[in-house]
């Protein structure tokens, strides 16, 4: 069994742990005094963490020259989208119970909800077009479309930052991590272009 296969299985199992922990907590009364907030926070943080880990795959591949790492990116991205879906469904089903008028007002009136919804809408076409068949069908346009992931990551961090009301340590860490990842991409692009001109 190759190292990549082992790594894939470990990541797959690790990505399911937050969902499994939520289910276990729901059945054992471990969701705390405000279960809705607990589920919302857990799914949101997991989605954001997996999104940034997805963005870290390419820098790691380039730094290590282990090109097979790229095969982890789609799985990580789809798990990020899964938790984003759970995050949204918590708001739609548990928080508002399909009260679409109230949800519409919430999206308009509260900026962090607006940005969160925009983030989900940015991630949706990326998840829909993640299959090998869609990659072949879209060709070069697939790469152009999937650059939206950088915009989605920025809006996701902004959404988290605006949600937090007091302790900004976690949002700052996510913002720093995203800045490093985007900075690496900018540096690599500049380096590649400079090399091609010389």
Secondary structure, 3 states (H helix, E strand, C coil): CCHHHHHHHHHHHHHHHHHHHHHHHHHHCCCCCCHHHHHHHHHHHHHHHHHHHHHHHHHHHHHHCCHHHHHHHHHHHHHHHHHHHHHHHHHHHHHCCCCHHHHHHHHHHCHHHHHHHHHHHHHHHHHHCCCHHHHHHHCHHHHHHHCHHHHHHHHHHHHHHHHCCCCCHHHHHHHHHHHHHHHHHHHHHHHHHHHHHC
